[in-house]
């Protein structure tokens, strides 16, 4: 028995151990019990197979059960959800995209003094050939303005409204009411409790998200996900939340949504339609949204649950540390793709008594002021330290412009030249989508280079030229000064003489001229640690219009522009894009605080001096 091994899990190893155990098993005198047995050919081999199978099966089962007991090792979603529940974390449901509509109602009956848009009025739009329905969650009443009935910035949410009614049997938290639909948007749940079929007195119940302010009279409900992936609600016990009574009716309304399917880029002209009449009046045939539909998300996956649940638990529903702020915003406002938070004492310059928050949305580049106010007032206000004031700042975007030359062996190539080029483009796009485009995500030159080398067995190597781009939007017909605390910071070393901008229009000697900015190194032999002078030149003939337009520090990548007075842009441009080549020692581009790296999405336009954001060349070689 002293030689019995019990730590093996593999079937063949278990069988070998059992075989050796039988071979070496002896009586008290040391004589073997099983002599001259053929363990491979006899019926004993079958018995060993059965024992090994049973041992292996039990070991596997025990391993799986233990794995599912811990959040880190859980494989099944139901297990992760159950453990997260103990941490006070409820996974995010599908959430419908939201848009804002402004429209007029024509010729309402009798020209009323008030006009009401009923709750759940349907508006339809087409996204990628899918017809989707959007509704307003609350009724809106307006008055006419000089005889015009205008509903302004009405928020509509993608989804089909449904209502489900439950009759209370066993009152208290033990009775849970499962919402039968898969893709419900839990943020749209509205619950009304009616006394009974006979007594129609009703009360609105709100979702409980803070038990510290909940007592036995609080009309609240609790929400959780069950083992089948459905969401369910339950009510209090007169200690934590008001307890329901037998025969109460629980009326639950909610939207069933398509999640990300309803998201539309802000660059697309979206159109909505409404076939309903409002007060007898009609709505125009086409409604153009003031804000396109965005913010739709799919149901939270298991990896996200395992990542966020411990952080939410650590925050304990209060905002003290920077991670607390991040966790609370992620939980209560999931439309934010990436969040960066730091103390005001770490800011440059310091802002004592403040916490600095920067947010990147899923769609677009900036969070609206309305959203910032909602986060500050509804999410953080009751949970933050009284003496600390949140301050929102915009993300600082850096655009990486890449020129990639890929050398490959034509004889060993398994794909065509075009397919190789497309594969490299996809590899670069995927690298930015998965490894960058969020806060605290650095560009690692060697990692992307290795990914490109793995595009095909024929790839010999690649050479990337990395350019960095900053975009500014000067106010037209104004003196825009980028000096002192408002300098343009690349925060990486720049190659002398590589800086250039897109075209813009200025007035020179009373004439409108298309111009651009260049840099001239101050040293006869360009010095990477030195400085340069920015000059303004005629974009057509390179005539110098201003020989002292600003300065550039090549070592730090800081630009000063003394007076950028723009009167207009050229063709389809609406900003000034400043691009420069990164020095070799800065090929790994790091970010901090509110900085985000994006792949330059520019398309080449020679008329505006706009560079191609990503250029891939494949070079065939025969070895």
Helices and strands as residue ranges (DSSP letters): H 11-23, H 43-67, H 77-86, E 98-106, G 109-111, E 115-117, E 122-127, E 130-135, E 140-142, E 149-158, E 160-167, E 177-178, E 184-194, E 202-207, G 211-213, E 220-225, E 231-235, E 249-256, G 259-262, E 282-283, E 291-294, H 302-315, H 322-332, E 336-343, G 344-346, E 354-361, H 369-374, I 375-380, E 389-393, E 396-409, H 417-435, H 445-453, E 459-472, E 480-482, G 484-486, E 488-489, E 500-501, E 504-508, E 511-521, E 531-538, E 544-553, E 558-564, E 568-569, E 576-581, G 584-586, E 595-599, E 614-621
